[in-house]
Amino acid sequence: MKVSATQTGPVRATLNGCGAMPFRVDMEWGGQPCSLHVIDVMEFDTDGKVRSMKAYWSEVNVIARGAE
């Protein structure tokens, strides 16, 4: 199974070390080609290293490819 990820919008950043990034994962779900739309939110320490990361998505964000 081939899986790929593509950034779908600009990275959003704050001045206090947080950022968010929208992206899409193309894959097969239940044997059908589909796309999963995700938003990652990250916090960075003073050295610029990731302190925490949360990915926001659910099954309602899975769309059959061709239906987008």
Contact map, one row per residue, 1 for C-alpha under 8 A:
11100000000000000000000000110000000000000000000000000000000000000000
11110000000000000000000000110000000000000000000000000000000000000000
11111000000000000000000011110000000000000000000000000000000000000000
01111100000000000000000011100000000000000000000000000000000000000000
00111110000000000000001111000000000000000000000000000000000000000000
00011111000000000000001110000000000000000000000000000000000000000000
00001111110000000000111100000000000000000000000000000000000000000000
00000111110000000000011100000000000000000000000000000000000000000000
00000011111000000000111000000000000000000000000000000000000000000000
00000011111100000000110000000000000000000000000000000000000000000000
00000000111110000011110000000000000000000000000000000000000000000000
00000000011111000011100000000000000000000000000000000000000000000000
00000000001111101111000000000000000000000000000000000000000000000000
00000000000111111110000000000000000000000000000000000000000000000000
00000000000011111100000000000000000000000000000000000000000000000000
00000000000001111100000000000000000000000000000000000000000000000000
00000000000011111110000000000000000000000011110100000000000000000000
00000000000011111111000000000000000000001111000000000000000000000000
00000000001111001111100000000000000000001110000000000000000000000000
00000000001110000111110000000000000000111100000000000000000000000000
00000010111100000011111000000000000000111000000000000000000000000000
00000011111000000001111100000000000011110000000000000000000000000000
00001111100000000000111110000000000011100000000000000000000000000000
00001111000000000000011111000000001111000000000000000000000000000000
00111100000000000000001111100000001111000000000000000000000000000000
00111000000000000000000111110000111100000000000000000000000000000000
11110000000000000000000011111000111100000000000000000000000000000000
11100000000000000000000001111111110000000000000000000000000000000000
00000000000000000000000000111111110000000000000000000000000000000000
00000000000000000000000000011111000000000000000000000000000000000000
00000000000000000000000000011111100000000000000000000000000000000000
00000000000000000000000000011111110000000000000000000000000000010000
00000000000000000000000001111011111000000000000000000000000000011000
00000000000000000000000001111001111100000000000000000000000001111000
00000000000000000000000111100000111110000000000000000000000001111000
00000000000000000000000111100000011111000000000000000000100011100000
00000000000000000000011110000000001111100000000000000000100011000000
00000000000000000000011110000000000111110000000000000011100010000000
00000000000000000001111000000000000011111000000000000011100000000000
00000000000000000001110000000000000001111100000000001111000000000000
00000000000000000111100000000000000000111110000000001111000000000000
00000000000000000111000000000000000000011111000001111100000000000000
00000000000000001110000000000000000000001111100001111000000000000000
00000000000000001100000000000000000000000111111111110000000000000000
00000000000000001000000000000000000000000011111111100000000000000000
00000000000000001000000000000000000000000001111110000000000000000000
00000000000000000000000000000000000000000001111110000000000000000000
00000000000000001000000000000000000000000001111111000000000000000000
00000000000000000000000000000000000000000001111111100000000000000000
00000000000000000000000000000000000000000111100111111000000000000000
00000000000000000000000000000000000000000111100011111000000000000000
00000000000000000000000000000000000000000111000001111100000000000000
00000000000000000000000000000000000000011110000001111110000000000000
00000000000000000000000000000000000000011100000000011111000000000000
00000000000000000000000000000000000001111000000000001111100000000000
00000000000000000000000000000000000001111000000000000111110000000000
00000000000000000000000000000000000111100000000000000011111110000000
00000000000000000000000000000000000000000000000000000001111111000000
00000000000000000000000000000000000000000000000000000000111111000000
00000000000000000000000000000000000000000000000000000000111111100000
00000000000000000000000000000000000111000000000000000000111111100000
00000000000000000000000000000000011110000000000000000000011111110000
00000000000000000000000000000000011100000000000000000000000111111011
00000000000000000000000000000001111000000000000000000000000001111111
00000000000000000000000000000000111000000000000000000000000000111111
00000000000000000000000000000000000000000000000000000000000000011111
00000000000000000000000000000000000000000000000000000000000000111111
00000000000000000000000000000000000000000000000000000000000000111111
